[in-house]
Amino acid sequence: MTKTALLSLLFFFLFFNPIHAQLQKTDPLYRTIISKDSLLFSVGFNTCNSKQAEAVLSENFEFYHDKDGFSDKKKFMTDFKNGLCKASSIYRYKRVLVDKNTHIYPMYKEGKVYGAVQNGEHLFYEREGSQAEKLVGEAKFTNFWQLENSDWKLARSLSFDHHAKETIDQGTVFNNDQEIENWLKENKIPTLGLGIIEDGELKQIKVFGDIQKGIPAPYNTYFNVASLTKPVTAMVTLQLINQGQWKLDEPLDAYWTDPDIANDPRHKKLTTRLILSHQTGFPNWRWMNADKKLSFQFDPGTQYQYSGEGFEYLRRALEKKFGKTLDQLARELIFQPLQMNDTNYIWDQNTDESRFAIGYNEEGKPYPTEKNKTANAADDLHTTIGDYGNFMVNAMNGKNLKPEVFQEMIKKQIKIKDGIYFGLGFGIYDLGNGNYALSHSGSDPGTRCITFVLPKSGKGIVIFTNTDNGTKIYEKLVLHYLGEEGRKIADIENR
């Protein structure tokens, strides 16, 4: 088949086959194509990583450019290495995808997806030496992605309508990716992951900044989300309760008693409800005690005190009863059903370390990366914005939970302060008139993360950062994306 015929065929499918509508941003195929786009440009083009760029291309790749003509894969890679990359010693180029103008359409044959068409726009930035980046141009593109041996490869690319551009015409910093990048640099935030939930669906997934110094963060960057681990552990437990295999108010000493408190009769009062709502009487961690041993600081069920030890206590009880590790239970009950393929409690052979956002302190110095070989129920989960965003959508809607179990989850089990309570696994912000937000935050050396979801309006936000400075950007993001409800959350926090 001639190149002209192939090009005509591509346009025929694009413009004259209305059977299958464009994909929603929550669709797994949409996320896959955007992830591949990120690997090609954020990791390949923007860093002059020719091996990464080439790995995404089909062996039969064809490139059509409105200024430079046609290139096959060999010529494309030669031009990439000898042109763009040689110039990068003086000039640094960056391609930024315009998210709101990106549309993806599946291609079917005999009822099975074999390809996808990606239409969109991108902006081009240039930096000379140590000078600041400046916007220099924009263009449109049409990409044809093809499924080859169970992997998606870019088979055809048309790049057109190239023209100079000197100003950004979007209204605010949060409506333009490059402006967000500049804002993050001003606030010394190396990497930001942002998930925006609207109408009860994860509508936007964005990752900004560098995953490592000089390497732009890909779309599917791994983050250590610290205590955002706890809602996942809570949901594992609630699913077991939902299935009738676990009881919310059964004393846990039937399955586990920590040796440190075996002689204290108060251990018989410990239940899943008290653990998930932080009413155990335990400190956050036993090592905070002078003797480094676990102990009660007050009677269980009498007051609130945040405790990672409580969640670890629950983990041991669950593992004793079911004969499975927490990560195995999570995979069966949460990760596989929700297709959270990039989420795990532990580091194993499937963990792609090249996608992990290294944590930094306020001076920009890196911390060692925690690589747990056993699950911690309270800490160190690593996940992506896409995975965790979909988890929060599932949680806010009570999907796969019986109504009575979901009502227990969102019930105000214990008051923390005016306007804030704790349910089962989530903080609850009382926004008035029956409206509320479910929330949790995470804070460890080199990571600051937070999420809010609003079940009544279907809105929400997931914020991941990889620095001790991360909290400084929370409020502006919450106010912008959650509007009036975000203002109420901020007012409660600032009381």
RAVENBEL-V111745 format. One record per residue. N is the residue number from 0. PSI is psi in whole degrees, 0 to 359 (NA if undefined). Layout:
N_PSI ; N_PSI
This chain:
0_135 ; 1_161 ; 2_321 ; 3_319 ; 4_319 ; 5_317 ; 6_319 ; 7_320 ; 8_318 ; 9_313 ; 10_329 ; 11_311 ; 12_323 ; 13_317 ; 14_343 ; 15_13 ; 16_87 ; 17_8 ; 18_317 ; 19_119 ; 20_168 ; 21_153 ; 22_146 ; 23_156 ; 24_344 ; 25_350 ; 26_137 ; 27_324 ; 28_320 ; 29_313 ; 30_325 ; 31_313 ; 32_319 ; 33_324 ; 34_317 ; 35_320 ; 36_318 ; 37_319 ; 38_323 ; 39_316 ; 40_306 ; 41_318 ; 42_328 ; 43_287 ; 44_311 ; 45_342 ; 46_5 ; 47_36 ; 48_89 ; 49_326 ; 50_318 ; 51_317 ; 52_314 ; 53_327 ; 54_337 ; 55_343 ; 56_142 ; 57_152 ; 58_334 ; 59_24 ; 60_139 ; 61_136 ; 62_128 ; 63_121 ; 64_135 ; 65_349 ; 66_325 ; 67_5 ; 68_207 ; 69_143 ; 70_138 ; 71_184 ; 72_317 ; 73_312 ; 74_321 ; 75_314 ; 76_325 ; 77_314 ; 78_323 ; 79_312 ; 80_316 ; 81_344 ; 82_281 ; 83_313 ; 84_325 ; 85_324 ; 86_340 ; 87_349 ; 88_336 ; 89_314 ; 90_141 ; 91_125 ; 92_147 ; 93_134 ; 94_129 ; 95_124 ; 96_133 ; 97_100 ; 98_315 ; 99_341 ; 100_14 ; 101_127 ; 102_138 ; 103_134 ; 104_128 ; 105_151 ; 106_129 ; 107_149 ; 108_121 ; 109_39 ; 110_359 ; 111_142 ; 112_127 ; 113_346 ; 114_176 ; 115_138 ; 116_129 ; 117_116 ; 118_142 ; 119_187 ; 120_151 ; 121_151 ; 122_149 ; 123_131 ; 124_152 ; 125_141 ; 126_127 ; 127_119 ; 128_233 ; 129_7 ; 130_164 ; 131_151 ; 132_149 ; 133_147 ; 134_129 ; 135_343 ; 136_172 ; 137_163 ; 138_166 ; 139_161 ; 140_156 ; 141_121 ; 142_140 ; 143_114 ; 144_137 ; 145_137 ; 146_115 ; 147_114 ; 148_47 ; 149_13 ; 150_144 ; 151_128 ; 152_148 ; 153_116 ; 154_322 ; 155_142 ; 156_129 ; 157_122 ; 158_122 ; 159_174 ; 160_41 ; 161_133 ; 162_157 ; 163_152 ; 164_130 ; 165_347 ; 166_152 ; 167_125 ; 168_6 ; 169_153 ; 170_315 ; 171_170 ; 172_325 ; 173_354 ; 174_7 ; 175_122 ; 176_320 ; 177_325 ; 178_324 ; 179_317 ; 180_315 ; 181_320 ; 182_320 ; 183_320 ; 184_320 ; 185_326 ; 186_6 ; 187_47 ; 188_108 ; 189_315 ; 190_135 ; 191_128 ; 192_134 ; 193_123 ; 194_127 ; 195_123 ; 196_128 ; 197_142 ; 198_35 ; 199_19 ; 200_150 ; 201_107 ; 202_330 ; 203_136 ; 204_118 ; 205_143 ; 206_129 ; 207_159 ; 208_197 ; 209_136 ; 210_325 ; 211_166 ; 212_120 ; 213_1 ; 214_107 ; 215_141 ; 216_130 ; 217_167 ; 218_326 ; 219_42 ; 220_136 ; 221_137 ; 222_142 ; 223_119 ; 224_16 ; 225_238 ; 226_357 ; 227_357 ; 228_322 ; 229_316 ; 230_328 ; 231_314 ; 232_320 ; 233_318 ; 234_326 ; 235_313 ; 236_318 ; 237_326 ; 238_321 ; 239_321 ; 240_318 ; 241_324 ; 242_359 ; 243_14 ; 244_356 ; 245_152 ; 246_136 ; 247_324 ; 248_16 ; 249_132 ; 250_136 ; 251_350 ; 252_352 ; 253_339 ; 254_329 ; 255_137 ; 256_124 ; 257_133 ; 258_329 ; 259_334 ; 260_14 ; 261_330 ; 262_2 ; 263_114 ; 264_345 ; 265_344 ; 266_339 ; 267_348 ; 268_349 ; 269_128 ; 270_168 ; 271_320 ; 272_313 ; 273_325 ; 274_312 ; 275_341 ; 276_11 ; 277_52 ; 278_27 ; 279_333 ; 280_359 ; 281_156 ; 282_173 ; 283_307 ; 284_144 ; 285_332 ; 286_349 ; 287_342 ; 288_153 ; 289_322 ; 290_2 ; 291_17 ; 292_155 ; 293_139 ; 294_162 ; 295_133 ; 296_349 ; 297_169 ; 298_135 ; 299_137 ; 300_6 ; 301_340 ; 302_173 ; 303_135 ; 304_119 ; 305_132 ; 306_117 ; 307_328 ; 308_322 ; 309_315 ; 310_324 ; 311_325 ; 312_315 ; 313_319 ; 314_313 ; 315_323 ; 316_315 ; 317_314 ; 318_325 ; 319_316 ; 320_315 ; 321_351 ; 322_26 ; 323_153 ; 324_160 ; 325_319 ; 326_327 ; 327_315 ; 328_318 ; 329_320 ; 330_318 ; 331_320 ; 332_333 ; 333_301 ; 334_312 ; 335_313 ; 336_325 ; 337_6 ; 338_42 ; 339_70 ; 340_346 ; 341_29 ; 342_136 ; 343_151 ; 344_336 ; 345_161 ; 346_124 ; 347_195 ; 348_345 ; 349_355 ; 350_120 ; 351_95 ; 352_335 ; 353_345 ; 354_7 ; 355_131 ; 356_106 ; 357_140 ; 358_148 ; 359_153 ; 360_184 ; 361_338 ; 362_1 ; 363_15 ; 364_137 ; 365_148 ; 366_156 ; 367_146 ; 368_128 ; 369_127 ; 370_74 ; 371_136 ; 372_345 ; 373_149 ; 374_140 ; 375_121 ; 376_345 ; 377_349 ; 378_158 ; 379_17 ; 380_139 ; 381_136 ; 382_178 ; 383_165 ; 384_317 ; 385_313 ; 386_311 ; 387_326 ; 388_317 ; 389_327 ; 390_316 ; 391_325 ; 392_316 ; 393_317 ; 394_316 ; 395_332 ; 396_355 ; 397_29 ; 398_140 ; 399_11 ; 400_139 ; 401_149 ; 402_320 ; 403_328 ; 404_317 ; 405_320 ; 406_324 ; 407_322 ; 408_319 ; 409_4 ; 410_143 ; 411_91 ; 412_325 ; 413_142 ; 414_136 ; 415_308 ; 416_179 ; 417_121 ; 418_350 ; 419_131 ; 420_172 ; 421_133 ; 422_225 ; 423_96 ; 424_347 ; 425_146 ; 426_151 ; 427_120 ; 428_121 ; 429_109 ; 430_3 ; 431_155 ; 432_36 ; 433_359 ; 434_146 ; 435_163 ; 436_138 ; 437_139 ; 438_159 ; 439_152 ; 440_167 ; 441_136 ; 442_114 ; 443_167 ; 444_118 ; 445_14 ; 446_133 ; 447_119 ; 448_152 ; 449_153 ; 450_145 ; 451_136 ; 452_146 ; 453_93 ; 454_327 ; 455_318 ; 456_348 ; 457_15 ; 458_163 ; 459_170 ; 460_143 ; 461_125 ; 462_119 ; 463_133 ; 464_160 ; 465_45 ; 466_154 ; 467_346 ; 468_358 ; 469_328 ; 470_338 ; 471_342 ; 472_357 ; 473_306 ; 474_317 ; 475_322 ; 476_317 ; 477_317 ; 478_318 ; 479_312 ; 480_337 ; 481_358 ; 482_226 ; 483_323 ; 484_326 ; 485_322 ; 486_320 ; 487_321 ; 488_314 ; 489_320 ; 490_319 ; 491_316 ; 492_327 ; 493_4 ; 494_NA
